[in-house]
C-alpha cells in the first residue's frame, strides 16, 4: 500500500515561476515577427493570436519545469516493518491466537484507555443474554439523542424498528441512537442495562474495564487492549454478533417513505482478501480511532485489537500491516502456530 508523500517547495520554486515568463518574452516577440513576415506580409490577425497563444503554453511549461526542479520529495515518517514487529502506528495493540491464547504481538496492551464504540459489543451481548425477542418493535425517542458529544443520526425520534434491526445498525454502522434504544428497552431500563454490562465484564475477567453507557460516547467507558481481546473472543461466540458486525449494508424505509442505506464502518468486511468473523470500529476524541476484529490469517484464527490510531485510515492500514507481517515474518509465524 502506498505511503503518503510530503511535498515541500522552496523559495526557488517561486523564483522559477516568476522569472520564466520574463526570460522568454523577447524570443516570443521575435518568433511572432518572423512568422508575420514569412508569407508576403499577408499573415492574418487570427494566425498571430494562435502563435502567441502557443507561445504562452510553452512559457507555462518551462515555468512548471523550473518549479518542479526545486521540489524535494520525502516519505512521511512511519515505523518500518521488521521481523520482530509489524510497525504499527496505533498507540495500543494486541494480536493473539484465538485458539491457544498465545500473544503474537503486543504494544501497550495493559494501558487503560477509552474504548469508544467498541462498547457496542458488550451492548450486544447483554441484549442477547436477556433472550429478548429480536422481532419485537422498539422505537427511538428523544432520550436516545446524544447530548454529550452532539453526534447526529438518521434515526429520527419515532423511528420504529425491530430489536434485531436496532442491534444490526448498532454493530454494523455504529448507530448510537439504536444502541441507546436497546438499553432503554431492557427489563429494568437503562440503569439495569448498565449494571448488566459491568457484571458481564466482571464474568469475563475484565477487571480494569468500566461501562457507563451503551453507546461508547461516554469516555468513562474504559478498558485495555488485553481485556478487549477477552470481550472480542466472547462476542465471537454469538452468531448474531458475527453476522451483524460483518454485514456490509442494510436498506430500510422510514415511516415517511424515505429510503435509507446504512453501511459497515469497517471497509475491510467488503474485501474478498479478508475472512472476518467479527468487526467493530470506534471513535471519540478521547479514544482516537479503534478497531477490533476476529479474522483468519494463514489459516489461523486471530483476534486483533488496535487502539488510539491517528488519522482516519490508520487503523485500517495497521490491520493490513499486521496481516502482511504475519504472512511474511518467521517470528510472527512461530507465535501464530
Secondary structure, DSSP 8 states (H G I E B T S, - for coil): ----EEEEE-HHHHHHHHHHHHHHHHHHHHHHHHHHHSSTT---HHHHHHHHHHHHHHHHHHHHHHHHTTEEEEE-------SS-----SSEEEEEETTT--EEEEESTT--EE-GGGHHHHHHHHHHHTT--TTSEEE--GGGS-SSS----S--TT-EEEHHHHHHHHHHS--HHHHHHHHHTSTTHHHHHHHHHHHHHHHTT-TT-B-S-SSS-STT-EE-HHHHHHHHHHHTT-HHHHHHHH--EEEEE-TTS-EEEEE-S-GGGG-TT--EEEEEEEEETTTEEEEEEEEEETTEEEEEEEEEESSTTHHHHHHHHHHHHHHH-HHHHHHH-
